[in-house]
Amino acid sequence: MSAAPDMSARTWAELALLALIWGGSFLAIRTALDEIPFVTSVAFRVGLAAAVLWGWCALRGLRPPRDPRLWGALLGMGMLNNVLPFSLMAWGQLSIETGLTAILNAGTAVFGVLAAALLLPDERLTPRRALGVALGFLGVATAIGLGNLATLDLRSLAQLAVVAGTVSYALAGVWGRVTLRGLDPRLSAAGMLTGSSLVMIPAALWIDGPVWPTEATTWVGILYYAVIATAVAYLLYFRLLATAGAGNLMLCTLLVAPVSILLGAWIRDEVLGPGTYAGFALLAVGLAVIDGRLFRVLRRAPN
C-alpha cells in the first residue's frame, strides 16, 4: 500500500463529514425498520439513490454505458456491494444495536485486504498486513463475543449476518477492480444501484407486498439513508478517494463507529458492553497496522 497523501483542511473536513453521514445511516435505517420490512427498506434505498445519481450524471453530461457485458458487471457489483450487504445488515439491525452494527461494519477494510491478497495477483499479504488482518479478526470476534456464538440465538445470527455483509463488501471491491476498471465512478455507482434496484424492488413487492410508510420519522430515515447516506455519500467518497487516497479513507471507517455509537445511545438508549468496546479497540489497532502510517512515524522519530 502506498503512502497516503497529505490532506488539506478541506479534505479533513470532507472526511469528517463523510464519517458523520455514514455514522448516521445506521440510526436512520433502524428508525425506518420500526415501520417497514427490511427488504422494502433496501428497495427504497437503492431505488431512490439510483434516481438521484442518474440525475446527477445527466447534469454532468455523463451517458449510461451501452456495452451489455458492462451492465452485467454492474449487476454483479450491485449484488455484492448493495443487495447482499444492505439486506444482511438491515436484517441484523432488527436484533442488535446500531453501534455494534457500525463496529462490525468497520471490519470491511480488514476483509478487503484479505480478499485482495487472495484474489488479485498484484496484491500481497505482507507480514505487516497479515498482522493487521489478524488483529482485525480478533477485534471482530471480541466484539461479537465468541461465547455468544455457542448458542446461535437470533442475536448471534444477526451479528454473523452483519459480518457476512462486510465480506460481501470486500468481494465487491475486488469485483469492481477487475470488471469496472476505467468506468467513470459516478456511472459505476449509478449503474450499480440500477442493477440493485432491478433485484430489490421486485423482491420487495414479492416478499412484502406494496408497502407505503405512513410515519414522518420513517420517511426522514428513508430519505436520509437513501439520498444522503447512499447517493450523496458515494459522490463524496469518490471525490475523497481521488484527493485523499484509499489509506486516508480507512480513517473514515474508524470515525463512523463512534458517531453511530453516540447516536444510538442518545436517540435509542442503546448500551454496549465492555467486550464490544474492547473489540473495536483491537479492530482499530488492526486497521492502523494495515495502514502502516504509525510505523512510518515511529521509524522517523528521533531516538
N, C-alpha and C positions, 0 to 999 in steps of 0.2 A: 504494500500500500504506500503510495507516495505521500510525502509530507503535505499536510493540509495547508492551504494558502492562508496568509494573514487576512484578517477580516476588518472592514471599516466599521465605524459606529452604526451606520445604516444597516449593514449586514447583520450585526449583532442584534439590532432592534427587530429585523425581519425574522431572525432565528427565534427570538423570544416570542414574537407574535405567532409564528407557526406552532410553537410549543403550547401556547395558550389556546390556540384554535383546536388543536388535536386533543389537548387535555380536557377541553370542554365537551368534546364529541361523545365521550363515554357517558357523561351525565345526560346529554341530550338524547342519546339512544335509549338509555334506561327510562327516561321520562316518557318517551313515545311508547315504550313497551308496556307501560302501565295501562294503555288502552288498546293497542293494536298488536296482532300476532307478529312474531319475529320475521317470518317470511315476507309478509306485507311491508314491514319496516324496511327491509333490504330493498324491496322493489321500489318503494318511494325514493330511497337513497340513490340508487343507480339511475333510475329514470329521470329524476329531476336534475341530477348532476350532469347527465349526458346532454340534456336540453340546454343547460346553461353553458356548457363547454362548446357545444356546436354553435351557439350564438356568438360566443367569443371568437371562435375560429372564423366565422363569417365576417365579423367586424375586422379581423386581421387579414382577410383575403386568403385564408387557407382553405383549400378544397379537399373534400374527402378522397382518400385513395381509391383507385379503381381496380387494382390487382386482387382477384379473388383469393389468391394464396395469402396475401397480406391480411385480408379480412379474416381468413381462417386463423392466422397467427393472433390477431386482435381478439378473436373469440376465445382462444386458448388463454390469452393474457387475462381476459375478463373473468374466466373461470377461476384461475389461480390467484388473481390479485383482488377480486371483488366477491364473486359468488360464494366461493368456499369460505374465505376468512370472514367476510361480513356476516354470513349466515351462522357459522360456528360461534363467533364471538357474541352475536346478538342472542343466540340461544343460551350461551354460557352466562350472559349477564342477567338472565332470569333467576339465577341461583347463587351468584357470587357478587361481591361488591365491585363498584365501578373502579375504585382504586386498585384492587387486586387485578382486575382485568387489564388495566393500564400497565401494571408492573410486569405481568406475564407477556403482554404485548411487546415490551422492551426487549424480550428475547429474540425478536425478529432479526436484529443485527447479528446476534450470535449464530443463529441458524443460517443466515445469509452467507456468512464467511465459510461455514462448513459446506453448504450446498455448492458454493462457487468452487471450493477446493476439490470437491468430489466430481463435479460435472463439467468444469471448464478447464481446458488444457493450459491456459495462461495464468491460472491462479494456483498458488502453492500454500499449503498449510505449514508455515514456518513454525519453529519452536515457540516463538512469542505468541503467534496467533493461536496455536494449539493450547497454550496455557490460558489465554483469554477465553477460548471456547470452553475449556474445562471448568473454569471459574463461573462462566455464564451458565452452564448446565447445572452446576452446583447451586447457583443462586435461584434458578427456576425451581429446582427440586426442593430447596429450602422454603421458598415462598409457598409452594403447594403444601409441603409437609408430607414427607414420604409415608409417615404412619397413617395419614388420612386416606392414602390410596388402597390400603388393605381392605377397607370396607366397600370401596367403589359405590358410594352412595351418589345421590344426584349432584351434590356439591363437588365431589371429586370428579365426576364425569364432566361437569361444567368447566372445571379448571383444565382438564385434559382437552376439551373442545377448543378452548382459547389457545392452548399451546399448539394444537393441530392447525389452527388458523395462522399462527406465526410461521409454522413450517411451510404452509401454502404461500405466504408472502415471500419467504426465502426462495422457493422454487420459481415464483413469478419473476423475481429479479434475474435469475438465470435464463428463464424463457425469454424475457424481454431483450436481454443482451444478445441472444442467439438469433431471434426471429425478427426483431423490430429495429435493428441497427440502421441508423441513417434516417429514420422517420422523425419528422418534427414532433417533439414531446407533447405539444398541445394536441396534435392529431392522434398521437398514441393514446393519450388519456381519454379523449372524446370517443375514439373508436373502441377502446377497451370497455368503456362504460356502456356504449351501444350494444356490444356483444353481451355484457352482463344483463342489460335490460331485456334483451331478446330471450334470455333464460328466466330471469326472476319475475318479470311481470306475468307471463303465462303460469309460472309455478305458483305465484301468489293467488291468482284467480282460481286455479285448480284446487289448491290446498285450503286456502282460507275463504274463498269466495270474494265477491266485491266487498271491500271494507273501506268506509269513509269516516275518518276521525271526526268527532264532534267537540272535543275539548280543545280550548285555545292553547293550553300548555302542550298538548300533543303536537299541534301544528307548529308551535315555536320550536319544539325539539326536532321535528322532521325537517323544517326549513333550515335549521342550524346545521344539522349533520349532513344534509344533502347539498345545500348550496354553499355554506361557509366552510364546513369541515371536509368536504369532498371536492367540489368544483374549484372554489377559490383556493383551498389548501394545495391542490395539485399544481395550480399555476404558480403559487408562491414556492412550492417545493422545487419545481424545475428551475425557477429563477435562482434559488439558493444553491442548487446543485451546480449551476454554471458559475456563480460568483464565489461561493464558499467551499465547494468541493464536498465529496462524499464523507470525508473524515470529519469535517465540522458538522455535517448534518447528523452524525452519530450523537453529537451532544444534544440535539433536539430530542432524540429518543429518551435520554435520561431526564430531560426537563418536563416531558409530557406527564410522566407518572406522578411527580409531586403535585402538579396542577390538578390532576384527576383525583388524587387522594384528598386534597383540601376541599375541592368542590363536593365530593361525596360525603365528607364529614359535615360540611356546612349545610348542604341542601337536604341530604337524605339521612343524616345522623349515622353514617357508617363508621364502624370501629374496626380497625385491622389489628391483628395480634402481633406480638414482637417477632415471631418467626417470619412473618411476611416482610417486615422491615429489614430483618437480617438478610433475607433472600434478595431483596432489592439492593442492599449494600454490596453483596457478593456479585450480583449481576453488574452493578456499576463499576466495580473494580475490574471485572472481566472485560467490559467494553473499553475501559481505559487502557488495559493491556493490549487489546486488539488495535486500538487507535495508535498506540505507541508514542504519543506526544510526551507523556510523563517521563518515559525512559530517555527520550532525547534531551529533555530539560535537565534531568539528573546527571546525564553524561557531560553536559556543558557547565554544570555548577562547579565553582572553584572548590578545591579541597581545603 
